[in-house]
Amino acid sequence: MNVVFGPPEWISLIFFLFFSGLAWVRPLDWERRLKIMGLGAAGIALLLLPLPFGRYGHAFQRFAPLALMPLAYWQTGQFSAPINERFQAILAAIDRRILEALGRTGLAVRNPRRLNAFFEYAYLCVYPMVPSGLAVLYFAGAIERANEFWTVILPPAYLCYATLPFLRTLPPRSVEEPRVQKAKQARIRGFNLIVVRLVTHNSNTFPSGHAVAAVAVALVLMGVVPLVGAVYLFLAISIMIGAFLGRYHYAADVVLGGLIAAISFVAVTSSR
């Protein structure tokens, strides 16, 4: 079986080449520029590595995006675009209205600690969402649909990462005053914040890459293993709510992220 470049591979190649080139246009220090080039080179090497290995390379190709996604995320995260305070203020104003409306409903009064804990645990589940989704395809005997899986997920995910060098905002938790309910926050919150510090570059992605990945995985699985897909969709919605309530993302981030994931899914599946 010959290894060929499909849409996921071409999209990834264009992404890494574009931002590697942009590093030479932007006024960056040499350390950042070398990191961008190194991450881009690693991504391109992963794309080219399977080509000489026939069916073994084809099998590798199905799993390579698990590494390509974090490489792409960190590559664009090296750009030092200034914080767009005007856009950030717009996002924050929308959130204030939503939070005030939720406060008036009284939904957050009952058992806030348990509610917070549920959504914090849900948010933590975003990290295994993509690899576990691919594992579901494998164990369901549908690993041949991996190309469709990645064609749905990668374009909107890369779009989220691609905005960082041009439209940077800080996560809402970094700019807001401590919340009144802070004393009632679940312990898992502290663990989540440690994970976020370790695995992210602490800049906000607009739209939300977490929402994109969660929704895209759930929608693909709905078409393969509907019952499992329904569980993943519930989890994806919980992740989006947790990202907002935990102030990891603005509401507009998660809503738009879910929307573009759905658009990507419809575009890919309707062209089959």
C-alpha positions in Angstrom: 0.0 0.0 0.0 1.5 3.3 -1.1 1.5 6.2 1.4 -0.2 9.3 -0.1 -0.8 12.8 1.2 -4.5 13.3 1.9 -6.2 16.5 3.1 -4.9 16.1 6.8 -1.3 15.9 5.5 -1.6 18.7 3.0 -3.3 21.0 5.5 -0.6 20.2 8.1 2.2 20.8 5.7 0.8 24.2 4.6 0.3 25.2 8.3 3.9 24.4 9.3 5.5 25.9 6.2 3.4 29.1 6.5 4.3 29.8 10.2 7.9 28.8 9.7 8.0 31.5 7.0 6.1 34.0 9.1 8.8 33.7 11.7 11.3 35.4 9.4 8.8 38.3 8.7 7.8 39.1 12.2 10.2 40.9 14.5 11.1 38.1 16.9 14.1 37.3 19.0 16.3 34.5 17.8 15.3 32.1 20.5 11.6 32.3 19.5 12.4 32.2 15.8 14.5 29.0 16.3 11.8 27.4 18.4 9.2 28.1 15.6 11.5 26.7 13.0 12.3 23.7 15.1 8.6 22.9 15.8 7.8 23.4 12.1 10.7 21.1 11.1 9.5 18.4 13.5 6.0 18.6 12.1 7.2 18.4 8.5 9.5 15.5 9.4 6.5 13.6 10.9 4.6 14.1 7.7 7.4 12.9 5.5 8.5 10.0 7.7 5.8 7.5 6.6 6.4 7.9 2.9 9.0 5.2 2.3 7.4 2.5 4.5 4.3 1.4 2.6 1.5 -0.1 4.7 3.5 0.5 7.9 3.9 4.1 7.0 0.1 4.2 6.3 -0.6 2.9 9.8 1.8 5.5 11.3 0.0 8.2 9.3 -3.2 7.5 11.1 -1.7 8.4 14.4 0.8 11.1 13.5 -1.7 14.0 14.0 -1.7 13.2 17.7 1.7 14.7 17.7 1.1 17.2 14.9 -1.7 19.0 16.9 0.5 20.0 19.9 3.4 20.9 17.6 1.1 23.3 15.7 -0.3 24.7 18.9 3.2 25.4 20.3 4.5 26.7 17.0 2.0 29.6 16.8 2.2 30.1 20.6 5.8 31.3 20.1 4.7 34.4 18.3 4.7 37.4 20.5 1.7 39.4 19.2 0.5 42.1 21.6 -2.6 41.5 23.6 -5.6 42.9 21.8 -7.2 44.7 24.7 -10.1 46.1 22.8 -11.2 42.7 21.5 -10.5 41.2 25.0 -12.8 43.8 26.5 -15.6 42.9 24.1 -15.3 39.2 25.0 -15.3 40.0 28.7 -18.4 42.3 28.4 -20.3 39.4 26.7 -19.3 37.1 29.5 -20.4 39.6 32.2 -23.9 39.7 30.8 -24.1 35.9 30.6 -22.8 35.4 34.2 -25.2 38.1 35.5 -28.1 36.3 33.7 -27.1 33.0 35.2 -26.8 34.6 38.6 -30.4 35.8 38.3 -31.7 32.3 37.6 -30.4 31.0 40.9 -29.0 27.9 39.2 -25.6 28.4 40.8 -26.9 28.7 44.4 -27.5 25.0 45.0 -24.4 22.8 45.6 -22.0 25.1 43.8 -19.0 23.0 45.0 -20.4 19.8 43.4 -21.4 21.7 40.2 -18.0 23.2 40.0 -16.3 19.9 40.5 -18.3 18.2 37.8 -17.4 20.8 35.2 -13.8 20.9 36.3 -13.5 17.2 35.9 -15.3 17.5 32.5 -12.8 20.1 31.4 -9.9 17.9 32.4 -11.3 15.2 30.0 -10.5 17.4 27.0 -6.9 16.2 27.0 -7.6 12.5 26.3 -10.6 13.3 24.1 -8.8 13.1 20.7 -6.6 10.0 21.4 -9.5 8.2 23.0 -11.7 9.0 20.0 -9.2 7.5 17.7 -9.0 4.4 20.0 -12.8 4.1 19.7 -12.5 3.9 15.9 -9.8 1.3 16.2 -11.7 -1.0 18.6 -15.0 -0.5 16.7 -13.2 -1.8 13.6 -13.5 1.5 11.8 -9.9 2.7 11.8 -10.1 3.1 8.1 -12.1 6.2 8.8 -9.2 7.8 10.5 -8.6 10.0 7.5 -12.2 11.4 7.8 -11.6 11.8 11.6 -8.6 13.9 11.0 -10.1 15.8 8.1 -12.9 16.9 10.4 -10.7 17.8 13.3 -7.5 19.3 11.9 -8.8 22.3 9.8 -10.8 23.9 12.6 -8.2 23.1 15.2 -5.4 24.7 13.1 -7.7 27.7 12.5 -7.9 28.2 16.3 -4.1 28.0 16.6 -3.5 30.2 13.6 -5.2 33.2 15.2 -2.6 33.5 18.0 0.0 35.5 16.0 -2.7 37.9 14.9 -5.4 38.1 17.6 -4.0 37.4 21.1 -6.1 37.6 24.3 -5.4 36.5 27.8 -7.6 33.8 29.4 -10.4 35.4 31.4 -9.1 33.8 34.7 -5.9 35.9 34.2 -7.6 39.3 34.0 -10.7 39.0 36.2 -11.0 39.7 39.9 -11.1 36.6 42.2 -14.6 35.2 42.3 -16.7 35.4 45.4 -17.2 31.7 45.3 -13.5 31.0 45.3 -13.6 29.4 48.8 -16.2 26.9 47.5 -14.2 25.8 44.5 -13.5 22.1 44.2 -10.0 20.7 44.8 -9.8 19.5 41.2 -9.6 23.2 40.2 -6.1 23.5 41.6 -5.0 20.4 39.7 -6.5 21.8 36.5 -4.6 25.0 36.9 -1.4 23.1 37.3 -2.1 21.1 34.1 -2.9 24.3 32.2 0.3 25.9 33.3 2.3 22.9 32.2 0.8 22.0 28.9 -0.4 25.4 27.5 1.3 28.6 26.6 -1.2 30.6 28.7 -2.6 32.6 25.8 -6.2 32.4 24.8 -7.1 30.7 21.5 -10.0 32.3 19.7 -12.0 30.2 18.8 -11.4 27.6 21.5 -9.3 24.7 20.3 -10.6 22.6 23.2 -14.2 23.1 22.0 -13.3 22.3 18.5 -11.6 19.1 19.3 -14.2 17.9 21.7 -17.2 18.6 19.4 -15.4 17.3 16.3 -14.5 14.0 17.9 -18.0 13.6 19.2 -19.7 14.2 15.9 -17.4 11.8 14.0 -18.1 9.1 16.6 -21.9 9.7 16.4 -21.7 8.5 12.8 -19.6 5.4 13.7 -20.7 4.2 17.1 -23.9 6.3 17.9 -24.1 5.3 21.6 -20.5 6.1 22.3 -20.8 9.2 20.2 -23.7 10.4 22.3 -21.6 10.0 25.4 -18.8 11.9 23.8 -21.2 14.7 22.7 -22.5 15.0 26.3 -18.9 15.2 27.5 -18.1 17.8 24.7 -20.9 20.0 25.9 -19.8 19.6 29.5 -16.2 20.6 28.5 -17.5 23.7 26.8 -19.5 24.7 29.8 -16.5 23.9 32.1 -14.2 26.0 29.9 -16.5 28.9 30.3 -17.5 28.6 34.0 -13.9 27.8 35.0 -12.9 31.0 33.1 -10.4 29.1 30.9 -12.2 30.5 27.9 -14.6 33.2 27.0 -18.2 32.2 26.0 -17.6 33.4 22.4 -14.5 31.2 22.2 -16.3 28.0 23.1 -19.5 28.8 21.1 -17.6 29.6 17.9 -15.3 26.7 18.4 -18.2 24.3 18.6 -19.8 25.9 15.6 -16.8 25.7 13.3 -16.3 22.0 14.4 -19.9 21.3 13.3 -19.4 23.1 10.0 -16.2 21.1 9.4 -18.1 17.9 10.1 -20.9 18.8 7.8 -18.6 19.8 5.0 -16.5 16.6 5.2 -19.4 14.2 5.5 -21.5 15.8 2.8 -18.7 15.5 0.3 -18.3 11.7 0.8 
